[in-house]
Each structure stands twice: as C-alpha cells, then as structure tokens.
Amino acid sequence: MTSSPASVQANTTPKRNNKMAPKQSVNVNHLLNFSLPPRETRPSGNQSDRYATIGFVNAQYRFVMNPNGDYTVHFADPDIFFQWDDILQVIVPRHSPFAGASSSDAQVEGQTACPICLSPPTAPRMTKCGHIYCFPCILHYLSTSENKWARCPICFDSVNARQLKKVKWYDGPSRTQKDDEGAALEGNHSSPSTSLSTTLRAGSTLEMRLIQRPQITTLALPRSQTWPSDLLSPHQAPFHFQPDVLNFAKFMLATPDYLVAELTKELTELAQERRMFVGMNDDLGLYFVNEASEGVRHQIAKAEALDNPALTMQIEKARRDQNELLDRSAMHARRQAAEQEARAGKEGSGDQDVPSDFLASRTPATALPPAIASQRAPPPQGRSTPRQRRNLNPPPPSTSTYYYYQAASGLPIFLHPVDIRILVSHFNGYPSFPDRITIRVDGTSESTVNDDLRKRCKYLAHFPEGADVIFVEADLLGVVGPEGLKDFEKALKSRSTKRQEKVRKDDRAKARAEKEEKEKERMALARFTNVPVRPREEVGNAEFVSLASVSPPPPSQNGSSSPEGIESTPPATGAWGSRPSFASALHSTSTSSSATSRGTAGQQRRRDLAEEDWEADQIWHDLEQRALTEGGRKKRGTRMVVLGGSGAPTSRRR
C-alpha cells in the first residue's frame, strides 16, 4: 500500500510545539528596597585546617620580627595573624608549663623532641603548622619527595624548606637578669629556680611580677623604671634588648647582631652533630648535616643584609635612651638612700638647734615638722575667702590601666582572681601593689582565652584567642598576713572545696578510662585468638596461693617427720590461754592439707596457661612468616584455622 503525496507532505510538516517555555524566576527585591545580608563563608576542607594551625601558632608562641616591618595594627587587635614572611624567629618554652602543672616529672613530660629522630632538636626549625624538627632531619625528609614540598609527618600539612623558621628555646630570665632587675626591688626572696614553671605543683613557691598594660595597647610589661616611660612607646614595637621585652612581650624587633649570634650557635651545634656522624661512618646523615650548615650560613648572610643606616641609628638611639634612663633611675635611688640615712642620723643625734628652713633647703624631700608644716599650709577657705576659679577646660582623664600578676619567668601563669581581690582589699587599690611577690602554690586551673574569659578577666584581653593560660591558686599568708585573709575565709574555703572535688572527679575519670582501655585490650585479644580471656577480677583465689602455704613442713624435734607429712601444732599459749586462736587455726591439719591441694592445683593451672600462651604465640608467628613468604596472597583452598577452647589451641589446614 502506497501513500499519496498529500499525506506524505502532511506527515513531513513539522508540528508546532504548543508548550510554552517555563517561566524564569525574577528577583524583584530591588523594588522593595530589600536585600539579604552577605552569607558568612567559612573556609572548608584543608583551608579551614590551615587557618586553625596558623591560629594555633599565633596564640601559643612569641615572635622576633623583621625590624623593617610595620606592626601598628597588632597593637589594636591581638587576633590578627602575623605575616609568616616577617617572622624571623619563634620563641618556644623549653618546658611546657601545662606539663609542669599536671605531671610529677615535668622535666621529662614537658620537653620537646624531634618527631623524626626522637631526640632534642639540633638547630630546630618550625614548620608553618607549628611542629618542630631538627634542621638536618626535616631536610632529609623533604628530599624524599618528588616535589619541592612534602606533607608534614604529623598533620600532613604542606611543608616547604623556605617556610621553615628558626626556633629559640626559652628557659626563663637568666640569673644575671634576675639579679639586675631585683637588686632595687622589694619582695624578692625566692631563688631563681622557684620562678620556673616546672615547679608548679602544690606546696611549691612561685615568684610573680606586677604587669602593667594600658588599655589602648596590647603591649604589657612589668612595672619598672622603664615601663611606662618615654623609652618604650605603647604603640611602637620594642627591640629585643630593651628591659623585660624578651621575657614578656608578644613580639619584638630583631637586630642583625642578635640574629648572627643566634645562627652562629646553630653552626656550633651542627659541627658537633657532624663529628658524631663521622665517628659512626654515616655518610647519609653527614650529607644532610652539611646541607643544614650551608643553609644556616645563607641565613647569616641574609641577617647581615638587614643592616642599613636608618636601622643602625634607630638601634643606637634606643640603646642611648635606655642607658640614660637607667642612669637617672640609679642616681635617684642613691639619692633617696642617702636622704634616708641622713634623716635617720639626724633623728638619732637630735638637731633641734639647726633651723628648719636650712634643713628644707638642703633636703627638699625631707618632711618638715608638723608645726612648720601647719604654718606653711594654705589657710582654709571660709565664706569671706574668695573661691578659686575652677579650670573650665580640665585635662582629659588619665587612660585606664590594667594591673595583674604574672610569673616572673614570663610564661602564661597568672594569679587567680580571688587572690587579686584579696590584694586589692589589703593594699587599697591596684597601683599600690608591690612590684614582686613570692607565693606558695595551693593549686592550679587551666583555661583558654575566649570571649567569655575576656569579659571576666579584662586584663587578659590582649592575649590572642585560643591562647592557653594557667591560674594559680595561691596562699597569700606571707603577703597580706592573717588579717588580710579574714574577710575571704568563705571564698577561700569554697575554692578549696571545688579544687578537691575536681581532683576526685579527675581521678575517677582516669580510673574509668584505664578500665575501659583494659577491657578493649581484653576483647581484642579474645577476638584475635578465639580464646575467651577472663578479667583479673574473675580469676579464682585457688590460682593465687601463698608460698608459705605450700612450703615443706619443718622436721620435728626428734629429727623425724610426722606421719603423712603433717606437722604437730603446739598448744596455743598467751592472752587467749588454751583456747584455739585464729593463728592456731591457720596451722591446723585440715587447713594445711587443703592449702597443699589448692597450691598443687594452682601450679598445674599456671603451667597449662603458660603452655597455651606459648603455643598461641607460635601459631601467630607461623601466620606472619607465611604471609611474608607468600607476599600477602592467599592460596586457593588453603585456610588456617585457630582452634581454641579448654585445651591448648591447635591449627589445621583445609
């Protein structure tokens, strides 16, 4: 059947699509003058982890910066990250204060070791993620990568040789620094070792210094003749050599001489490492030690290139101003001491004939007698006396300043807020606090800087978010006396109760965690050996028998043993008379025979368990050897089955 041309034409004509295009949504918010706020975008994936690691380094460590940079913004916001290229050195405590507060052996627990060689780092270098390695070790690790970068062995973040930063181990202020700083200050009665955080345990002593921080800056230093003063500006980065800067400042400026001296010390350490590898005939280790030494020499050349005339003038001016200020402070101290000695001598000898006007002209700071002082005092203002005009434009109020106590070692160890309230009540104000105090530690509590802590302790608002701090609960009896603690007995008792409850809670949590860990190990052992492992609590007493109960009986008096190996027990004497006592019951015939039988059964049981353990270990050793020889491939139709039960485990092939 053929179709007509008309029908073919009708079939080939394209049909008109009756469906209309779907309507597209139109945003008409602009007609309503309405717009959504921008959505907060958080970094995702590896980017968020990178921000977390940079924040950790910014919060936990202090930095020696490039002297040619501008760091004004960091005096306004402590949460702004430092540019990694501007950091020349990272200051890291050699011993962690948190390990010293929680561990009985802080010298071992708090010490940092290289994750690669597990030894104290030689010429230590820090990665951008905050991990510290030996310079030769990290160079050796980077050489194994096909690229110019590699993954961090700990956190798998990217590591580049150009991003490695020098690390300075911080052990606290040196002995000479402490002697110079505390020579003219009161309250310094502690030895240098007491200020270190490694002794931060209950009953130890701790030396603390009064820190003063203006509200308009994040720079906080101990109160002294040099701070606050014209020598240190609150909005200008200080140099590392200025007083108390290296111990307490968050960041400081480096000098070329300082960098060259620090890098020269690393060359000495690498030379010792080189001699060790030469003695061991380790050519590979010697190669990377030489490469590290070459890198240190290159850094010395870059440090020398930082020197320029402007920086030299700035350093010389800072040193000159510091020396002048210290000389004036020393002269003022000597003058005050001389005036006190003169005043004491005059009071002892009695100089009534000397005119008071002459004494006032010779010693202006000496207080005049009350009669002369009352004569020179201005007359009181009455109704007839004209009132003095008030200053219509008074000067602006002084900038508020925060005062708090921090450990003299410079570590983030602070006095508890309750103790600060006691000191405020005793000294009638923060400015009257002594510059140094020595306290006895009753307890410690750890915390982390966040918005809540900044609201409760505003004097710590200059610390970056995420910084770990320790609050010391102190015994201030030697500082304020019994009268100063009388009004705070209730608060101190409540704090002591909370501290004891926290210790008990931590002990219970530790015991529970250890029990759960042992249970996991027991279940894992039972799963791999197919042998039920009973916990220690379920082991019967028959398996643990005293050796005294199975010892052979001593010979009798006539030189022959009693029949059947049973010793005759002498009659009990003493306070109980002829009555059988508990001690005599232990040596009775029935007890001895039962103990002997239990001891024999227990010894046999222990021998059986030892044989089962040895056979199980032998089976697993055979499995490992077979896996190594066969390359991890299973043979078809062959399977090793470990059978366990009451008897010794056996194996068979199928």
Protein Blocks (a to p, Z undefined) as FASTA:
>chain_A
ZZdfklmmmmmpccddfbdcddddddfklmnopacdddddddehjllmmmmmmmmmmmmp
ccdddfkbccklmmmmmkbccdfklpmbdcddfbdfklmmmpmblmlmmpccdfklopac
ehiaddfkopacdfklmmmmmmmpmbfbdcdfklopacdfklpccddddebjafklmmmm
mmmpghiabcfklmpmklmcghiacddddddddfkbcbdcdddfkbccfklcfkbccdfk
bghklmmpmbdcddfklmmmmmmmmmmmmmmmmmmmmmnopaklmmmmmmmmmmmmmmmm
mmmmmpcfklmmmmmmmmmmmmmmmmmmmmmmmmmmmmmmmmmmmmmnopakbcfklmmm
mmmmbccdfklmmmmpccdddfklccddddfbdcddddddddddddfklpacdddfklmm
mmmmmnopaklpcfbdcdddfbdcdddddfklmmmmmmlmmpcehiacddddddfklmno
mmlmmmmmmmmmmmmmmmmmmmmmmmmmmmmmmmmmmmmmmmmmmmmnopacddfklpcf
klmccfklmgccdddfkopacehhiacddddedjkomadcfklmmmmmklmmmmmmmmmm
mmmmmmmmmmmmmmmmmmmmmmmmmmmmnnopacehiacdddddjbccddddZZ
